[in-house]
Each structure stands twice: as C-alpha cells, then as structure tokens.
Amino acid sequence: MKHPDITTYVNDSYYDYRGELWTLWNKNEFIPKLDFNHDKISTSKQNVLRGIHGDNKAWKLVTCPYGEVYFIIVDNNPNSPHYKKWEWTMLSDRNKKSILTPPGIGIGFLVMSEIALFHYKWAYEGSYPDVEDQFTLRWNDPNLGITWPVNDPILSLRDQTAPLL
C-alpha cells in the first residue's frame, strides 16, 4: 500500500499433507502495538460489495482467510494530504495478506470468489464504534472515482443509499 499510515503484512504459514496453518496476528510482530478488543467475521457470496465503512477511533487489521476479495481503502480524513484518495489490493487465502488501517480510513471489498470469509480485528478505546459512529462512503461516488471490477454488485441498503461526497 502507498498510504503512509497503512501497513501490509504477509502472514507466515506452514503447509503439509494435511493442509495449511497460518498466523493472522502476533502482538510481538505488529507495529504499532495495539490492544485489540474483538474480532468479527463476515461471509459473503460472489459479487457482494461490503462497505466502504470506517470510523474515527478504531484501528482495523483485516484478512481474507478463505476466498478472494477486491479490497478498497479510502482516506476519509479531511486533514490528510491523501483525503479522498483510494487504493486497492487483492486479499485472499492464497496471498495471505493482512492490512492494518488507522482511524479515519474507510474500507470495503467486493467478493471475487464463489464465497469469501473476511476477518476484522478491531482495536479502539471506549465503546465499540458501531453503525451510528461510523461513516459510509458511496461505493460508486464519482468524487472518489473508484474502479470496481463489476458494475452491478449486490449491496446492502446502507451502501445503496449512502450520501455522495
């Protein structure tokens, strides 16, 4: 990733005749040192587009441990020189990448495989920044100009009706 506050990790794995075992997080290897509060997992089918959601208090470490997703990052901090700029990468069980994003960053993804499992690891102070504390950016906002590999994704009502910037 090019954004200076976003870190990409490639997770270690061990493979033998039984399958594969890989590490998603080891507190001694991650900088900054974060106190992760809880994890969430979503499962989605092909062409589902989730997000672009974020908040101004949580760090998120995200991984796709099964399947493949087209992963989008958008800087939503008006004080940042990267404001409204976006980046993309593929996350999958094959490349074993995890992305660490700071507060103020919106993330979203489009499922490219038949099914994908997406893992969120959250670090924040205070209460969980649930929907009422989050921002939503319109997936097809012309002010962002994000290039998606599909034109008609499967969307939640929240993502369909998000305001334009």
C-alpha positions in Angstrom: 0.0 0.0 0.0 1.2 3.5 -0.7 -0.6 5.4 2.1 2.0 6.0 4.8 -0.3 5.0 7.7 -1.4 1.7 6.2 0.7 -1.4 6.7 0.5 -4.7 4.7 1.6 -7.9 6.4 2.1 -11.2 4.6 1.3 -13.9 7.2 3.6 -16.9 7.9 2.2 -20.3 7.0 3.0 -23.9 7.4 1.9 -26.5 4.8 2.0 -30.2 4.9 -0.1 -33.2 3.6 -2.9 -32.3 6.0 -3.4 -28.8 4.8 -2.2 -25.4 5.9 -1.8 -23.5 9.2 -1.2 -19.7 9.2 -0.8 -16.9 11.7 -3.1 -13.9 11.4 -1.7 -11.9 14.3 1.2 -12.0 16.7 1.4 -9.0 19.0 5.2 -9.1 19.1 5.4 -8.6 15.3 2.9 -5.7 14.8 3.8 -2.0 15.0 2.1 0.0 16.4 1.4 -2.1 19.5 -2.3 -2.2 19.7 -4.7 -3.5 22.3 -7.2 -5.4 20.1 -10.7 -5.5 21.6 -12.6 -8.0 19.5 -12.9 -9.8 16.2 -15.6 -10.0 13.6 -16.1 -12.3 10.6 -18.3 -11.9 7.6 -19.1 -14.5 5.0 -20.3 -13.3 1.6 -21.1 -14.7 -1.8 -19.7 -13.7 -5.2 -20.4 -10.1 -6.3 -21.3 -8.9 -2.8 -19.8 -5.5 -2.2 -19.4 -4.6 1.5 -18.7 -1.1 2.6 -16.9 1.5 2.3 -17.2 2.0 6.0 -15.0 3.4 8.7 -14.8 5.5 11.9 -12.5 7.9 13.6 -11.4 5.8 16.5 -10.6 2.2 15.5 -7.6 0.5 14.0 -8.6 -2.5 11.9 -6.5 -5.5 10.9 -8.3 -7.3 8.1 -7.6 -10.6 6.3 -9.4 -12.8 3.9 -8.7 -16.3 5.2 -10.9 -18.0 2.7 -11.7 -16.9 -0.9 -10.7 -13.8 -2.7 -11.8 -10.1 -2.4 -11.0 -6.9 -4.2 -10.2 -4.7 -1.3 -10.5 -0.9 -1.3 -9.1 1.6 1.1 -10.2 5.3 1.1 -8.7 8.1 3.2 -11.7 10.0 4.7 -9.6 12.3 7.0 -10.1 15.9 5.7 -6.8 16.9 7.3 -4.8 14.3 5.4 -2.9 15.0 2.2 -4.4 11.7 1.0 -8.0 12.8 1.6 -10.5 11.1 -0.8 -7.7 9.1 -2.4 -8.2 5.4 -2.7 -6.1 2.3 -3.2 -6.9 -1.4 -3.9 -5.3 -4.8 -3.5 -6.4 -8.4 -3.6 -6.8 -10.2 -0.3 -7.1 -14.0 -0.4 -6.2 -17.3 1.2 -3.5 -17.7 -1.4 -1.6 -14.4 -0.8 -2.2 -14.4 3.0 -2.1 -10.6 3.2 -3.4 -8.7 6.2 -3.9 -4.9 6.0 -3.7 -2.7 9.1 -5.7 0.6 8.8 -5.8 3.5 11.2 -8.8 5.6 12.3 -10.3 7.8 9.5 -9.8 5.2 6.8 -12.8 3.6 5.0 -12.6 0.0 3.9 -14.7 -2.0 1.6 -14.5 -5.1 -0.5 -16.0 -7.0 -3.4 -16.1 -10.8 -3.3 -14.5 -12.2 -6.4 -14.6 -15.9 -5.4 -17.8 -18.1 -5.0 -17.7 -17.5 -1.3 -15.3 -15.4 0.9 -14.7 -15.3 4.6 -13.4 -11.8 5.8 -11.8 -11.3 9.2 -11.8 -8.0 11.1 -9.7 -7.5 14.2 -10.6 -4.2 16.0 -8.5 -2.0 18.4 -10.2 1.0 19.9 -10.7 2.8 23.2 -14.1 3.1 24.9 -17.2 1.5 23.4 -17.4 -0.2 20.0 -17.8 2.2 17.1 -21.0 0.6 15.7 -23.0 1.9 12.8 -24.1 5.1 14.5 -20.5 6.1 15.0 -19.3 5.1 11.5 -19.2 6.8 8.2 -20.3 5.2 4.9 -18.9 6.3 1.6 -20.9 5.6 -1.6 -19.2 2.7 -3.5 -19.7 4.5 -6.8 -19.3 8.1 -5.7 -18.0 10.0 -8.8 -16.0 12.3 -6.4 -13.9 9.2 -5.4 -13.7 7.6 -8.9 -13.1 4.1 -7.6 -12.7 1.5 -10.3 -14.6 -1.7 -9.5 -14.4 -4.9 -11.5 -18.3 -5.2 -11.6 -21.0 -2.6 -12.5 -23.9 -4.1 -10.6 -22.8 -5.5 -7.2 -25.0 -7.0 -4.5 -25.4 -4.2 -1.9 -26.9 -3.6 1.5 -29.5 -0.8 1.8 -26.9 1.2 3.8 -24.4 1.0 0.9 -27.1 1.8 -1.8 -28.2 5.0 0.0 -25.0 6.4 1.3 -24.7 10.2 0.5 -22.3 11.4 -2.1 -19.2 13.4 -1.0 
